[in-house]
Amino acid sequence: MRALYRQAPAMLVGDAFGLGLVLMAFGGYSSRRVLLAWVGAFSIVWALRLLHYLRWTRRGPADEQRLHAWRRSWGLLVLVHGALWAAAVWLFWGRGPLAHTTVLLLVLYSFCLASVQLLASQRGLFLAYNGLVLGATVLRVASDDSLDGHLELAAVVASLFVVTWVMARAHGSALHEAIRLKARTDELAGQLRVEKAEAEAARRAAEAASRAKTQFFAAASHDLRQPLHAMSLYVEALQQRPHEPEVAALVQGVDASVRALDELFGELLDLTRLDSGGIEPRPRPLAMQPLFARLRLHFEPLAEHKRLVLRFHGAQHAAFADPVLVERVLHNLLGNAIRYTEHGGVLVACRRRGGRLLLQVWDTGVGIDAQHLPRVFDEFFQVRGMVPALQRRGLGLGLAIVRRLGVLIGSEVRVCSRPGRGSVFSLSLPLRQGAALPEQTEKV
């Protein structure tokens, strides 16, 4: 119905144009009384249709019941409109020259063609309207003995009715399918809005849960680290006193356990902060030389203890990244490399690769089997069998933290490894142009 009323202005303009053609064609050849009566009736119906359209634009149907009432009143006006054109055939046919009669035929069929688009969705109304107009035309033409070939012309008009009906059925089917698809689209859009609202609510709930988890781990880390710190002080005090060898070994074991617990709490807290978006990268110029110096200072004792060769190459380069995040990535990678390497050494290399800076941590450790490589960055994943259980430390969170830090930095951390030969972890950083120092290699 809304589509029909949207086309009402064009219909009214077409009616006025058709009325003008009839007046010009038959104004001087028909009875003035008959012509005025038909024009008056046509004008009244035209005005009623205009008022009907204006009421629709101002009010429209409030519910389904009123919509049916509007459809009935609109259909009644259409039928009266068709009856007036059917009357015009009988009133004006044969009045004046043949060309004027031809004009009347063209006007009538033009309205029938227009009804294909306007009435195709209401097939009963379409048949009634065209039956009135074309049916009256067929009967009037067939009864005009003065016209040569009047029966053939009547048959042509009847065939036009059939053609018009076929066109209307095709258009009506397409229109109903379009309406069905639109209704389905609206239904899917409504479902999408509901699902979007549910997803948004779930997202807010997840964010609230994540914030609560972060607050919990932060509080737990703070509260639990206090007794851990106290324990470490007690252990340190015990270590300063002379003990029997067995007691000294126990004190050393307690100290190692306390340090491991503190490290685990730190990893859990870091992972929670990363997942909750609590860390914002702050990129700035980053020179490799002081970074490598800090890493060497921290890991040199560990490497010497295991008799490993620790080297740094490419300290003359500089990147543009968050120094804290990059150092944490290298810290975790170096810690893993030294932990799982028993012979050979570890190399931290930095070199240019195109317009970026490639950082790599090489080791000659146990390596990782190819089937485990896709999972090495997963939380709580540890490769079993490659390293004795007593040498494995932590919960398997170090590389998970590395992956998340890499995302914050803007670089995917990659790994290549061969079992028994070693591994290499790589990440790419934006290169700080024009920042290079004389190349040097630090070796321990």
One Martini backbone bead per residue (centre of mass of N, CA, C, O) as a GRO file, in nm:
protein
  444
    1MET     BB    1   0.056   0.063  -0.020
    2ARG     BB    2   0.292   0.260  -0.009
    3ALA     BB    3   0.364   0.230  -0.308
    4LEU     BB    4   0.097   0.333  -0.421
    5TYR     BB    5   0.100   0.618  -0.281
    6ARG     BB    6   0.369   0.711  -0.413
    7GLN     BB    7   0.215   0.703  -0.714
    8ALA     BB    8  -0.027   0.902  -0.706
    9PRO     BB    9   0.074   1.166  -0.841
   10ALA     BB   10   0.118   1.039  -1.124
   11MET     BB   11  -0.176   0.949  -1.163
   12LEU     BB   12  -0.306   1.232  -1.147
   13VAL     BB   13  -0.154   1.356  -1.382
   14GLY     BB   14  -0.250   1.150  -1.595
   15ASP     BB   15  -0.552   1.213  -1.570
   16ALA     BB   16  -0.536   1.510  -1.651
   17PHE     BB   17  -0.416   1.457  -1.930
   18GLY     BB   18  -0.647   1.276  -2.038
   19LEU     BB   19  -0.871   1.486  -2.007
   20GLY     BB   20  -0.751   1.691  -2.205
   21LEU     BB   21  -0.760   1.510  -2.459
   22VAL     BB   22  -1.065   1.468  -2.463
   23LEU     BB   23  -1.145   1.766  -2.491
   24MET     BB   24  -0.988   1.818  -2.758
   25ALA     BB   25  -1.121   1.581  -2.930
   26PHE     BB   26  -1.457   1.620  -2.822
   27GLY     BB   27  -1.562   1.917  -2.777
   28GLY     BB   28  -1.684   1.958  -3.094
   29TYR     BB   29  -1.857   1.652  -3.112
   30SER     BB   30  -2.016   1.664  -2.852
   31SER     BB   31  -2.229   1.677  -2.617
   32ARG     BB   32  -2.229   1.909  -2.378
   33ARG     BB   33  -2.381   1.756  -2.158
   34VAL     BB   34  -2.219   1.494  -2.166
   35LEU     BB   35  -1.938   1.615  -2.126
   36LEU     BB   36  -1.993   1.759  -1.855
   37ALA     BB   37  -2.079   1.509  -1.697
   38TRP     BB   38  -1.813   1.352  -1.729
   39VAL     BB   39  -1.619   1.569  -1.626
   40GLY     BB   40  -1.749   1.602  -1.349
   41ALA     BB   41  -1.716   1.312  -1.250
   42PHE     BB   42  -1.410   1.298  -1.291
   43SER     BB   43  -1.337   1.537  -1.103
   44ILE     BB   44  -1.450   1.420  -0.843
   45VAL     BB   45  -1.275   1.167  -0.835
   46TRP     BB   46  -1.005   1.315  -0.844
   47ALA     BB   47  -1.047   1.472  -0.578
   48LEU     BB   48  -1.083   1.224  -0.395
   49ARG     BB   49  -0.802   1.108  -0.449
   50LEU     BB   50  -0.645   1.349  -0.344
   51LEU     BB   51  -0.759   1.346  -0.055
   52HIS     BB   52  -0.673   1.060   0.009
   53TYR     BB   53  -0.370   1.114  -0.020
   54LEU     BB   54  -0.344   1.341   0.192
   55ARG     BB   55  -0.439   1.172   0.432
   56TRP     BB   56  -0.214   0.968   0.418
   57THR     BB   57   0.030   1.165   0.460
   58ARG     BB   58  -0.080   1.257   0.750
   59ARG     BB   59  -0.148   0.962   0.876
   60GLY     BB   60  -0.212   0.684   0.818
   61PRO     BB   61  -0.176   0.374   0.934
   62ALA     BB   62  -0.199   0.237   1.263
   63ASP     BB   63  -0.301  -0.048   1.154
   64GLU     BB   64  -0.411  -0.330   1.002
   65GLN     BB   65  -0.711  -0.256   0.987
   66ARG     BB   66  -0.674   0.028   0.854
   67LEU     BB   67  -0.526  -0.072   0.606
   68HIS     BB   68  -0.769  -0.220   0.481
   69ALA     BB   69  -0.946   0.032   0.454
   70TRP     BB   70  -0.762   0.184   0.260
   71ARG     BB   71  -0.764  -0.031   0.038
   72ARG     BB   72  -1.068  -0.026  -0.023
   73SER     BB   73  -1.099   0.276  -0.093
   74TRP     BB   74  -0.892   0.277  -0.319
   75GLY     BB   75  -1.025   0.055  -0.497
   76LEU     BB   76  -1.294   0.203  -0.544
   77LEU     BB   77  -1.173   0.447  -0.697
   78VAL     BB   78  -1.052   0.280  -0.926
   79LEU     BB   79  -1.317   0.162  -1.035
   80VAL     BB   80  -1.451   0.433  -1.100
   81HIS     BB   81  -1.233   0.519  -1.296
   82GLY     BB   82  -1.281   0.283  -1.496
   83ALA     BB   83  -1.583   0.342  -1.551
   84LEU     BB   84  -1.537   0.619  -1.686
   85TRP     BB   85  -1.366   0.511  -1.923
   86ALA     BB   86  -1.583   0.318  -2.025
   87ALA     BB   87  -1.790   0.544  -2.081
   88ALA     BB   88  -1.618   0.701  -2.290
   89VAL     BB   89  -1.642   0.497  -2.517
   90TRP     BB   90  -1.958   0.527  -2.555
   91LEU     BB   91  -1.970   0.847  -2.576
   92PHE     BB   92  -1.702   0.901  -2.801
   93TRP     BB   93  -1.737   0.702  -3.010
   94GLY     BB   94  -1.722   0.836  -3.339
   95ARG     BB   95  -1.646   1.124  -3.259
   96GLY     BB   96  -1.528   1.229  -3.518
   97PRO     BB   97  -1.244   1.162  -3.619
   98LEU     BB   98  -1.034   0.892  -3.632
   99ALA     BB   99  -0.800   1.022  -3.475
  100HIS     BB  100  -0.962   1.066  -3.212
  101THR     BB  101  -1.021   0.769  -3.159
  102THR     BB  102  -0.724   0.691  -3.137
  103VAL     BB  103  -0.664   0.861  -2.890
  104LEU     BB  104  -0.856   0.709  -2.702
  105LEU     BB  105  -0.714   0.435  -2.723
  106LEU     BB  106  -0.438   0.530  -2.615
  107VAL     BB  107  -0.535   0.626  -2.341
  108LEU     BB  108  -0.654   0.361  -2.241
  109TYR     BB  109  -0.392   0.185  -2.272
  110SER     BB  110  -0.214   0.353  -2.090
  111PHE     BB  111  -0.372   0.288  -1.829
  112CYS     BB  112  -0.334  -0.018  -1.848
  113LEU     BB  113  -0.025  -0.015  -1.834
  114ALA     BB  114  -0.005   0.135  -1.562
  115SER     BB  115  -0.151  -0.099  -1.398
  116VAL     BB  116   0.081  -0.298  -1.389
  117GLN     BB  117   0.238  -0.142  -1.161
  118LEU     BB  118  -0.004  -0.058  -0.964
  119LEU     BB  119  -0.186  -0.361  -0.967
  120ALA     BB  120  -0.012  -0.628  -0.951
  121SER     BB  121  -0.053  -0.689  -0.633
  122GLN     BB  122  -0.378  -0.675  -0.733
  123ARG     BB  123  -0.536  -0.887  -0.930
  124GLY     BB  124  -0.836  -0.832  -0.896
  125LEU     BB  125  -0.824  -0.526  -0.955
  126PHE     BB  126  -0.693  -0.549  -1.230
  127LEU     BB  127  -0.918  -0.711  -1.373
  128ALA     BB  128  -1.146  -0.510  -1.321
  129TYR     BB  129  -1.026  -0.261  -1.458
  130ASN     BB  130  -0.960  -0.392  -1.741
  131GLY     BB  131  -1.242  -0.502  -1.789
  132LEU     BB  132  -1.379  -0.231  -1.812
  133VAL     BB  133  -1.205  -0.091  -2.029
  134LEU     BB  134  -1.147  -0.324  -2.245
  135GLY     BB  135  -1.427  -0.444  -2.254
  136ALA     BB  136  -1.572  -0.192  -2.359
  137THR     BB  137  -1.396  -0.165  -2.611
  138VAL     BB  138  -1.461  -0.432  -2.747
  139LEU     BB  139  -1.769  -0.391  -2.767
  140ARG     BB  140  -1.763  -0.121  -2.924
  141VAL     BB  141  -1.602  -0.216  -3.169
  142ALA     BB  142  -1.779  -0.466  -3.248
  143SER     BB  143  -2.050  -0.267  -3.285
  144ASP     BB  144  -1.900  -0.110  -3.529
  145ASP     BB  145  -2.009  -0.120  -3.857
  146SER     BB  146  -1.862   0.146  -3.979
  147LEU     BB  147  -1.601  -0.017  -3.924
  148ASP     BB  148  -1.339  -0.138  -4.067
  149GLY     BB  149  -1.244  -0.415  -3.900
  150HIS     BB  150  -1.380  -0.436  -3.610
  151LEU     BB  151  -1.327  -0.731  -3.526
  152GLU     BB  152  -1.020  -0.726  -3.546
  153LEU     BB  153  -0.983  -0.492  -3.346
  154ALA     BB  154  -1.117  -0.637  -3.108
  155ALA     BB  155  -0.908  -0.867  -3.101
  156VAL     BB  156  -0.666  -0.689  -3.041
  157VAL     BB  157  -0.769  -0.577  -2.772
  158ALA     BB  158  -0.795  -0.854  -2.637
  159SER     BB  159  -0.493  -0.927  -2.665
  160LEU     BB  160  -0.396  -0.690  -2.491
  161PHE     BB  161  -0.517  -0.799  -2.232
  162VAL     BB  162  -0.344  -1.053  -2.218
  163VAL     BB  163  -0.069  -0.915  -2.218
  164THR     BB  164  -0.120  -0.745  -1.966
  165TRP     BB  165  -0.163  -0.985  -1.774
  166VAL     BB  166   0.115  -1.114  -1.806
  167MET     BB  167   0.274  -0.869  -1.708
  168ALA     BB  168   0.138  -0.850  -1.429
  169ARG     BB  169   0.223  -1.126  -1.320
  170ALA     BB  170   0.528  -1.082  -1.337
  171HIS     BB  171   0.535  -0.823  -1.167
  172GLY     BB  172   0.396  -0.938  -0.916
  173SER     BB  173   0.601  -1.157  -0.851
  174ALA     BB  174   0.841  -0.965  -0.819
  175LEU     BB  175   0.713  -0.794  -0.595
  176HIS     BB  176   0.665  -1.019  -0.387
  177GLU     BB  177   0.963  -1.100  -0.369
  178ALA     BB  178   1.066  -0.825  -0.276
  179ILE     BB  179   0.893  -0.817  -0.019
  180ARG     BB  180   1.003  -1.077   0.103
  181LEU     BB  181   1.301  -0.988   0.111
  182LYS     BB  182   1.255  -0.739   0.285
  183ALA     BB  183   1.137  -0.886   0.525
  184ARG     BB  184   1.386  -1.063   0.567
  185THR     BB  185   1.584  -0.832   0.603
  186ASP     BB  186   1.444  -0.707   0.847
  187GLU     BB  187   1.466  -0.957   1.023
  188LEU     BB  188   1.776  -0.978   1.015
  189ALA     BB  189   1.827  -0.695   1.122
  190GLY     BB  190   1.690  -0.745   1.392
  191GLN     BB  191   1.870  -0.980   1.478
  192LEU     BB  192   2.133  -0.819   1.460
  193ARG     BB  193   2.060  -0.612   1.675
  194VAL     BB  194   2.025  -0.815   1.901
  195GLU     BB  195   2.306  -0.946   1.879
  196LYS     BB  196   2.460  -0.686   1.918
  197ALA     BB  197   2.350  -0.625   2.197
  198GLU     BB  198   2.446  -0.888   2.324
  199ALA     BB  199   2.745  -0.851   2.253
  200GLU     BB  200   2.777  -0.586   2.406
  201ALA     BB  201   2.700  -0.700   2.679
  202ALA     BB  202   2.921  -0.917   2.681
  203ARG     BB  203   3.156  -0.722   2.656
  204ARG     BB  204   3.103  -0.565   2.915
  205ALA     BB  205   3.120  -0.813   3.098
  206ALA     BB  206   3.408  -0.891   3.017
  207GLU     BB  207   3.539  -0.627   3.101
  208ALA     BB  208   3.453  -0.643   3.394
  209ALA     BB  209   3.592  -0.915   3.449
  210SER     BB  210   3.873  -0.821   3.369
  211ARG     BB  211   3.896  -0.599   3.579
  212ALA     BB  212   3.851  -0.784   3.820
  213LYS     BB  213   4.092  -0.966   3.762
  214THR     BB  214   4.306  -0.751   3.775
  215GLN     BB  215   4.246  -0.659   4.063
  216PHE     BB  216   4.292  -0.931   4.192
  217PHE     BB  217   4.587  -0.980   4.101
  218ALA     BB  218   4.698  -0.724   4.217
  219ALA     BB  219   4.618  -0.782   4.509
  220ALA     BB  220   4.743  -1.062   4.529
  221SER     BB  221   5.029  -0.981   4.459
  222HIS     BB  222   5.065  -0.782   4.689
  223ASP     BB  223   4.983  -0.967   4.930
  224LEU     BB  224   5.179  -1.211   4.857
  225ARG     BB  225   5.453  -1.053   4.839
  226GLN     BB  226   5.491  -0.983   5.129
  227PRO     BB  227   5.553  -1.268   5.244
  228LEU     BB  228   5.773  -1.325   5.037
  229HIS     BB  229   5.958  -1.100   5.124
  230ALA     BB  230   5.989  -1.200   5.410
  231MET     BB  231   6.108  -1.474   5.334
  232SER     BB  232   6.358  -1.362   5.190
  233LEU     BB  233   6.476  -1.231   5.444
  234TYR     BB  234   6.501  -1.488   5.610
  235VAL     BB  235   6.682  -1.638   5.412
  236GLU     BB  236   6.909  -1.431   5.413
  237ALA     BB  237   6.967  -1.459   5.715
  238LEU     BB  238   7.034  -1.762   5.705
  239GLN     BB  239   7.272  -1.743   5.497
  240GLN     BB  240   7.459  -1.572   5.709
  241ARG     BB  241   7.467  -1.840   5.853
  242PRO     BB  242   7.596  -2.104   5.988
  243HIS     BB  243   7.582  -2.437   5.843
  244GLU     BB  244   7.503  -2.719   5.762
  245PRO     BB  245   7.488  -2.869   5.466
  246GLU     BB  246   7.190  -2.953   5.482
  247VAL     BB  247   7.075  -2.677   5.567
  248ALA     BB  248   7.189  -2.512   5.333
  249ALA     BB  249   7.028  -2.662   5.116
  250LEU     BB  250   6.750  -2.586   5.224
  251VAL     BB  251   6.782  -2.281   5.204
  252GLN     BB  252   6.833  -2.277   4.899
  253GLY     BB  253   6.559  -2.403   4.822
  254VAL     BB  254   6.379  -2.186   4.945
  255ASP     BB  255   6.489  -1.953   4.777
  256ALA     BB  256   6.408  -2.067   4.500
  257SER     BB  257   6.103  -2.081   4.559
  258VAL     BB  258   6.054  -1.783   4.616
  259ARG     BB  259   6.149  -1.680   4.340
  260ALA     BB  260   5.948  -1.842   4.171
  261LEU     BB  261   5.690  -1.723   4.289
  262ASP     BB  262   5.745  -1.430   4.213
  263GLU     BB  263   5.758  -1.483   3.909
  264LEU     BB  264   5.471  -1.596   3.874
  265PHE     BB  265   5.316  -1.350   3.971
  266GLY     BB  266   5.429  -1.162   3.756
  267GLU     BB  267   5.317  -1.313   3.507
  268LEU     BB  268   5.017  -1.305   3.577
  269LEU     BB  269   4.996  -0.997   3.589
  270ASP     BB  270   5.093  -0.935   3.303
  271LEU     BB  271   4.878  -1.098   3.151
  272THR     BB  272   4.634  -0.945   3.262
  273ARG     BB  273   4.713  -0.660   3.163
  274LEU     BB  274   4.720  -0.733   2.863
  275ASP     BB  275   4.421  -0.839   2.833
  276SER     BB  276   4.297  -0.552   2.958
  277GLY     BB  277   4.465  -0.298   2.845
  278GLY     BB  278   4.689  -0.175   3.069
  279ILE     BB  279   4.891  -0.139   2.818
  280GLU     BB  280   5.077   0.129   2.671
  281PRO     BB  281   5.242   0.222   2.410
  282ARG     BB  282   5.577   0.415   2.395
  283PRO     BB  283   5.722   0.532   2.144
  284ARG     BB  284   6.084   0.559   2.091
  285PRO     BB  285   6.394   0.604   2.092
  286LEU     BB  286   6.616   0.304   2.047
  287ALA     BB  287   6.901   0.190   2.180
  288MET     BB  288   7.095  -0.100   2.182
  289GLN     BB  289   7.341  -0.069   2.370
  290PRO     BB  290   7.202  -0.029   2.654
  291LEU     BB  291   7.025  -0.278   2.632
  292PHE     BB  292   7.251  -0.489   2.608
  293ALA     BB  293   7.392  -0.416   2.873
  294ARG     BB  294   7.162  -0.499   3.062
  295LEU     BB  295   7.137  -0.792   2.967
  296ARG     BB  296   7.427  -0.878   3.028
  297LEU     BB  297   7.423  -0.816   3.331
  298HIS     BB  298   7.194  -1.025   3.395
  299PHE     BB  299   7.295  -1.298   3.212
  300GLU     BB  300   7.594  -1.359   3.269
  301PRO     BB  301   7.584  -1.545   3.520
  302LEU     BB  302   7.412  -1.769   3.391
  303ALA     BB  303   7.605  -1.839   3.161
  304GLU     BB  304   7.856  -1.904   3.335
  305HIS     BB  305   7.728  -2.130   3.502
  306LYS     BB  306   7.678  -2.298   3.210
  307ARG     BB  307   7.902  -2.241   3.001
  308LEU     BB  308   7.816  -2.001   2.811
  309VAL     BB  309   7.783  -1.821   2.513
  310LEU     BB  310   7.744  -1.462   2.514
  311ARG     BB  311   7.599  -1.260   2.252
  312PHE     BB  312   7.629  -0.933   2.085
  313HIS     BB  313   7.474  -0.796   1.785
  314GLY     BB  314   7.421  -0.467   1.674
  315ALA     BB  315   7.453  -0.202   1.876
  316GLN     BB  316   7.442   0.044   1.652
  317HIS     BB  317   7.149   0.041   1.658
  318ALA     BB  318   6.812   0.186   1.597
  319ALA     BB  319   6.488   0.237   1.722
  320PHE     BB  320   6.112   0.263   1.716
  321ALA     BB  321   6.015   0.207   2.050
  322ASP     BB  322   5.931   0.045   2.333
  323PRO     BB  323   6.164  -0.017   2.567
  324VAL     BB  324   6.016  -0.192   2.778
  325LEU     BB  325   5.890  -0.404   2.587
  326VAL     BB  326   6.146  -0.497   2.442
  327GLU     BB  327   6.300  -0.585   2.696
  328ARG     BB  328   6.094  -0.798   2.784
  329VAL     BB  329   6.116  -0.980   2.542
  330LEU     BB  330   6.423  -1.036   2.560
  331HIS     BB  331   6.418  -1.143   2.846
  332ASN     BB  332   6.243  -1.393   2.794
  333LEU     BB  333   6.409  -1.517   2.561
  334LEU     BB  334   6.679  -1.539   2.714
  335GLY     BB  335   6.582  -1.711   2.947
  336ASN     BB  336   6.499  -1.954   2.773
  337ALA     BB  337   6.765  -2.005   2.625
  338ILE     BB  338   6.939  -2.065   2.879
  339ARG     BB  339   6.761  -2.282   3.011
  340TYR     BB  340   6.763  -2.472   2.720
  341THR     BB  341   7.088  -2.458   2.744
  342GLU     BB  342   7.394  -2.664   2.768
  343HIS     BB  343   7.536  -2.600   2.487
  344GLY     BB  344   7.728  -2.331   2.384
  345GLY     BB  345   7.490  -2.069   2.295
  346VAL     BB  346   7.400  -1.712   2.280
  347LEU     BB  347   7.228  -1.489   2.043
  348VAL     BB  348   7.207  -1.132   1.995
  349ALA     BB  349   7.054  -0.989   1.709
  350CYS     BB  350   7.112  -0.692   1.493
  351ARG     BB  351   6.938  -0.590   1.188
  352ARG     BB  352   6.881  -0.498   0.878
  353ARG     BB  353   6.541  -0.503   0.709
  354GLY     BB  354   6.515  -0.282   0.515
  355GLY     BB  355   6.299  -0.058   0.701
  356ARG     BB  356   6.400  -0.248   0.939
  357LEU     BB  357   6.442  -0.417   1.258
  358LEU     BB  358   6.616  -0.716   1.340
  359LEU     BB  359   6.536  -0.934   1.606
  360GLN     BB  360   6.747  -1.196   1.758
  361VAL     BB  361   6.731  -1.528   1.920
  362TRP     BB  362   6.991  -1.751   1.969
  363ASP     BB  363   7.027  -2.115   2.000
  364THR     BB  364   7.178  -2.447   2.123
  365GLY     BB  365   6.949  -2.615   2.206
  366VAL     BB  366   6.692  -2.851   2.205
  367GLY     BB  367   6.447  -2.750   2.085
  368ILE     BB  368   6.158  -2.781   1.855
  369ASP     BB  369   5.908  -2.940   1.751
  370ALA     BB  370   5.699  -2.895   1.484
  371GLN     BB  371   5.426  -2.976   1.637
  372HIS     BB  372   5.478  -2.734   1.865
  373LEU     BB  373   5.503  -2.449   1.735
  374PRO     BB  374   5.194  -2.345   1.731
  375ARG     BB  375   5.200  -2.358   2.082
  376VAL     BB  376   5.431  -2.186   2.225
  377PHE     BB  377   5.225  -1.918   2.272
  378ASP     BB  378   5.065  -2.058   2.475
  379GLU     BB  379   4.908  -2.102   2.752
  380PHE     BB  380   5.056  -2.341   2.955
  381PHE     BB  381   5.285  -2.429   2.755
  382GLN     BB  382   5.482  -2.737   2.755
  383VAL     BB  383   5.745  -2.918   2.659
  384ARG     BB  384   5.762  -3.253   2.659
  385GLY     BB  385   6.079  -3.436   2.695
  386MET     BB  386   6.312  -3.221   2.631
  387VAL     BB  387   6.292  -3.164   2.945
  388PRO     BB  388   6.339  -3.199   3.248
  389ALA     BB  389   6.130  -3.139   3.508
  390LEU     BB  390   6.343  -2.992   3.697
  391GLN     BB  391   6.409  -2.766   3.463
  392ARG     BB  392   6.131  -2.672   3.477
  393ARG     BB  393   5.971  -2.350   3.465
  394GLY     BB  394   5.681  -2.255   3.543
  395LEU     BB  395   5.363  -2.212   3.336
  396GLY     BB  396   5.392  -2.110   3.034
  397LEU     BB  397   5.399  -1.762   2.998
  398GLY     BB  398   5.634  -1.621   2.852
  399LEU     BB  399   5.543  -1.647   2.544
  400ALA     BB  400   5.264  -1.523   2.581
  401ILE     BB  401   5.378  -1.246   2.657
  402VAL     BB  402   5.544  -1.201   2.401
  403ARG     BB  403   5.310  -1.196   2.202
  404ARG     BB  404   5.158  -0.953   2.327
  405LEU     BB  405   5.392  -0.754   2.307
  406GLY     BB  406   5.417  -0.769   1.999
  407VAL     BB  407   5.141  -0.645   1.941
  408LEU     BB  408   5.200  -0.373   2.078
  409ILE     BB  409   5.454  -0.309   1.900
  410GLY     BB  410   5.395  -0.435   1.592
  411SER     BB  411   5.502  -0.748   1.618
  412GLU     BB  412   5.565  -1.060   1.509
  413VAL     BB  413   5.652  -1.347   1.668
  414ARG     BB  414   5.903  -1.568   1.562
  415VAL     BB  415   5.973  -1.928   1.486
  416CYS     BB  416   6.267  -2.140   1.475
  417SER     BB  417   6.329  -2.507   1.466
  418ARG     BB  418   6.561  -2.775   1.585
  419PRO     BB  419   6.605  -3.062   1.705
  420GLY     BB  420   6.921  -3.040   1.870
  421ARG     BB  421   7.006  -2.729   1.749
  422GLY     BB  422   6.770  -2.511   1.794
  423SER     BB  423   6.675  -2.156   1.817
  424VAL     BB  424   6.466  -1.880   1.671
  425PHE     BB  425   6.378  -1.547   1.757
  426SER     BB  426   6.158  -1.299   1.600
  427LEU     BB  427   6.162  -0.933   1.546
  428SER     BB  428   6.009  -0.629   1.420
  429LEU     BB  429   6.131  -0.291   1.382
  430PRO     BB  430   6.141   0.025   1.366
  431LEU     BB  431   6.353   0.244   1.208
  432ARG     BB  432   6.600   0.465   1.304
  433GLN     BB  433   6.700   0.716   1.138
  434GLY     BB  434   7.042   0.799   1.169
  435ALA     BB  435   7.105   0.556   1.389
  436ALA     BB  436   7.457   0.491   1.426
  437LEU     BB  437   7.709   0.282   1.534
  438PRO     BB  438   7.976   0.128   1.583
  439GLU     BB  439   8.043  -0.180   1.537
  440GLN     BB  440   7.963  -0.443   1.780
  441THR     BB  441   8.081  -0.713   2.000
  442GLU     BB  442   7.958  -0.896   2.267
  443LYS     BB  443   8.145  -1.105   2.498
  444VAL     BB  444   8.140  -1.408   2.728
   0.00000   0.00000   0.00000
